[in-house]
């Protein structure tokens, strides 16, 4: 969805495919519930659980469809995972995807901070978590923009934020960026 700004036509097509998958899921769910309440045990036996692709090219019916998402996501996997004998598929159930899309960690932090009623120097309510927290943001991340990680830092009184410049969401999983991120984590945990 983050690519709507950069390529609205192609992204709108992808969003439409995703929405159609969700509608298919809703219809499947209604028919399943109807069949469960029916006395006919043979009703709905052949219905398959709807799945949606996790990563795909821009404009596809995939959850991750920003430019670079497909290559980035699939690049984090063991190459053997794509072979048929492992059983792995680039897909997830619609229900699991809905849970992920509806998860809002900043809302959780805001509620926790509001209940604690403690403010930081800028007046934002904060949460005191017992262990220190390390937040790592990728400056060019289209899935979890760095500005949201910065907002999370404002809610957590004992958080340290590292922003990795010029990289996207999946860049930290390989190469030099991985080494830099892991070094920062080791340094943080050795404090």
C-alpha positions as CSV (number, residue, x, y, z in Angstrom):
1,X,0.0,0.0,0.0
2,X,3.0,2.3,0.5
3,X,3.6,2.5,-3.2
4,X,0.2,4.2,-3.8
5,X,1.9,7.5,-3.7
6,X,4.7,6.5,-6.2
7,X,2.7,4.6,-8.7
8,X,-1.1,5.0,-8.0
9,X,-2.4,3.2,-11.1
10,X,-0.4,0.0,-10.6
11,X,-0.8,0.0,-6.8
12,X,-4.6,0.6,-7.1
13,X,-4.7,-2.5,-9.3
14,X,-2.9,-4.5,-6.6
15,X,-5.0,-3.1,-3.8
16,X,-8.1,-4.2,-5.8
17,X,-6.8,-7.7,-6.1
18,X,-6.1,-7.9,-2.4
19,X,-9.6,-6.5,-1.6
20,X,-11.1,-9.1,-3.9
21,X,-9.3,-11.8,-1.9
22,X,-10.7,-10.4,1.3
23,X,-14.2,-10.5,-0.2
24,X,-13.6,-14.1,-1.3
25,X,-12.6,-14.8,2.3
26,X,-15.8,-13.2,3.7
27,X,-17.9,-15.2,1.4
28,X,-16.1,-18.4,2.3
29,X,-16.5,-17.6,6.0
30,X,-20.2,-17.0,5.6
31,X,-20.8,-20.2,3.7
32,X,-18.6,-22.1,6.2
33,X,-20.6,-20.8,9.2
34,X,-23.9,-21.5,7.3
35,X,-22.7,-25.1,6.6
36,X,-21.7,-25.6,10.2
37,X,-25.2,-24.6,11.4
38,X,-26.8,-26.8,8.8
39,X,-27.8,-30.4,9.6
40,X,-26.3,-31.6,6.3
41,X,-22.7,-32.7,7.1
42,X,-21.8,-32.8,3.3
43,X,-22.3,-29.1,2.8
44,X,-19.1,-27.1,2.2
45,X,-16.7,-30.1,2.4
46,X,-14.9,-29.0,-0.8
47,X,-14.4,-25.3,0.1
48,X,-10.8,-24.4,0.4
49,X,-9.4,-21.9,2.8
50,X,-8.5,-18.8,0.8
51,X,-4.9,-17.8,0.6
52,X,-3.2,-14.6,-0.5
53,X,0.4,-14.2,-1.8
54,X,2.8,-12.7,0.8
55,X,5.1,-11.0,-1.7
56,X,4.7,-10.2,-5.4
57,X,5.5,-7.5,-8.0
58,X,3.8,-4.1,-7.9
59,X,0.2,-4.3,-8.9
60,X,-0.2,-8.0,-8.0
61,X,-2.6,-9.6,-5.5
62,X,0.1,-9.7,-2.8
63,X,0.3,-8.1,0.6
64,X,3.9,-6.9,0.0
65,X,3.8,-5.3,-3.5
66,X,6.0,-2.2,-3.2
67,X,8.9,-2.0,-5.6
68,X,11.6,-4.4,-4.3
69,X,9.3,-6.2,-1.8
70,X,9.2,-9.4,-3.7
71,X,12.9,-9.6,-4.2
72,X,13.6,-8.5,-0.7
73,X,11.2,-10.9,1.0
74,X,12.1,-13.9,-1.1
75,X,15.8,-13.0,-0.7
76,X,15.5,-13.5,3.1
77,X,14.5,-17.2,2.6
78,X,16.7,-20.2,2.4
79,X,16.7,-21.1,-1.4
80,X,15.6,-24.6,-0.5
81,X,12.4,-23.2,1.0
82,X,11.0,-22.6,-2.5
83,X,11.5,-26.2,-3.5
84,X,8.4,-28.3,-3.6
85,X,9.5,-30.9,-1.1
86,X,9.6,-28.4,1.8
87,X,5.9,-27.5,1.5
88,X,6.7,-23.8,1.8
89,X,4.5,-21.5,-0.3
90,X,4.6,-17.7,-0.8
91,X,1.2,-17.4,0.7
92,X,-0.7,-16.9,3.9
93,X,-4.3,-17.4,5.0
94,X,-6.5,-14.3,4.6
95,X,-7.3,-14.4,8.3
96,X,-3.7,-14.3,9.3
97,X,-3.0,-11.5,6.9
98,X,-6.0,-9.5,8.4
99,X,-4.5,-9.9,11.9
100,X,-1.2,-8.6,10.7
101,X,-2.7,-5.7,8.8
102,X,-4.9,-4.7,11.8
103,X,-2.0,-4.9,14.3
104,X,-1.0,-1.4,15.4
105,X,1.9,-1.4,17.9
106,X,1.9,2.4,18.2
107,X,-1.7,2.3,19.4
108,X,-0.6,-0.3,22.0
109,X,2.3,1.9,23.1
110,X,0.0,5.0,23.3
111,X,-2.5,3.2,25.5
112,X,0.2,1.9,27.8
113,X,1.8,5.3,28.0
114,X,-1.6,7.0,28.7
115,X,-2.2,4.5,31.6
116,X,1.3,5.3,33.1
117,X,0.7,9.1,33.0
118,X,4.4,9.8,32.8
119,X,5.7,12.5,30.4
120,X,9.0,12.9,28.6
121,X,10.8,16.2,28.1
122,X,8.6,17.1,25.0
123,X,5.4,16.3,27.0
124,X,4.6,13.0,25.3
125,X,3.3,10.3,27.6
126,X,5.8,7.5,27.9
127,X,6.0,3.9,29.0
128,X,8.7,2.6,31.4
129,X,9.6,-0.8,30.3
130,X,11.9,-2.7,32.6
131,X,14.6,-3.7,30.1
132,X,16.1,-1.2,27.8
133,X,14.7,-1.2,24.2
134,X,16.7,-1.0,21.0
135,X,14.7,0.2,18.0
136,X,16.3,0.0,14.5
137,X,14.8,1.9,11.6
138,X,15.7,1.8,7.9
139,X,15.5,5.3,6.5
140,X,13.9,4.1,3.2
141,X,11.6,1.5,4.7
142,X,8.2,1.5,2.9
143,X,6.7,-1.2,5.2
144,X,7.6,0.3,8.6
145,X,8.6,3.9,7.9
146,X,11.3,5.3,10.1
147,X,9.0,8.1,11.3
148,X,6.8,5.5,13.0
149,X,9.8,4.0,14.7
150,X,10.8,7.5,15.9
151,X,7.2,7.9,17.3
152,X,7.6,4.6,19.1
153,X,10.9,5.9,20.7
154,X,9.0,8.9,22.0
155,X,6.6,6.6,23.8
156,X,9.3,4.4,25.4
157,X,11.3,6.2,28.1
158,X,14.3,3.8,27.9
159,X,14.5,3.3,24.2
160,X,17.6,3.8,22.0
161,X,17.0,4.4,18.3
162,X,19.4,3.6,15.5
163,X,18.4,4.9,12.0
164,X,20.2,3.2,9.2
165,X,20.5,5.7,6.3
166,X,19.8,5.0,2.6
167,X,18.4,1.5,3.1
168,X,15.0,-0.2,2.8
169,X,13.1,-2.8,4.9
170,X,14.8,-5.9,3.6
171,X,18.3,-4.5,3.2
172,X,19.2,-5.2,6.8
173,X,18.9,-9.0,6.3
174,X,22.1,-9.4,4.2
175,X,25.4,-8.0,3.3
176,X,27.1,-5.1,5.0
177,X,23.8,-3.7,6.4
178,X,23.3,-7.0,8.2
179,X,26.8,-6.8,9.7
180,X,26.2,-3.1,10.8
181,X,22.8,-4.0,12.4
182,X,24.1,-7.1,14.2
183,X,27.1,-5.1,15.5
184,X,24.8,-2.4,16.9
185,X,22.7,-5.1,18.6
186,X,25.7,-6.8,20.1
187,X,27.0,-3.4,21.4
188,X,23.5,-2.6,22.8
189,X,23.3,-6.0,24.6
190,X,26.8,-5.7,26.0
191,X,26.1,-2.4,27.8
